[in-house]
Amino acid sequence: MDDFDACLAMDRAPGVVDFVQGPWRDPVQHRAFITARIGQDYGNGLGYWSIFAKTQPDRFLGWILLIPEDSTGPEIEVGWRLHPDFWGQGIASEAASVIIDHAFSRLELPCIVADIDERNMASRKLAEKLGMTADRVVGGYLRHVMTLEDYLGLRA
C-alpha cells in the first residue's frame, strides 16, 4: 500500500492498461479495485510485490504478482506491470524470473499461468522468454502455462 499512488499513476500512463480489463476510466472504481487487489490475503507466499530500481531503491518501476487467477483461482497466475518509462529494459523479465523461481522452488506449485491479450505482443514475448507456452484461449486471453516439470527442465 506504500506504493498505492505510484500504482495509480502508472495505470494512467499511456499504453499501460490498454490490454487489461478493469475500471481504469473511473477514478473512484479504479482506487477501490487497486485497494482491494493489493489488500487481499492470497495465502502464504502469494501477493503483489513492488519493483524498484537497483540504483534508486525508492524509485517505483512497477509491480509483479503471483496470485490465484483473477484473484479467485484455482490456477495461480503470474503477472507484471511496469511504468512505460521502464519498458524494454529487461526489468519485467528479471522480476518475473525471481517470482517464477519462488513459485516453483519455495511454494512448490505444480503450475502457473499468465492470461495475455493476443494483441499484447510484448507480454506474450516475455512469457515465452520466461519459458511459458501458449496453451489456449481463455476468456478472450491467450493462456500461457508453465508446469513444475517445464521449470525443472529449464533449470537442468
Summary of the structure (lengths in Angstrom):
residues: 156
radius of gyration: 15.0
end to end distance: 37.5
largest distance: 47.7
contacts: 418
relative contact order: 0.13
helix: 39%
strand: 27%
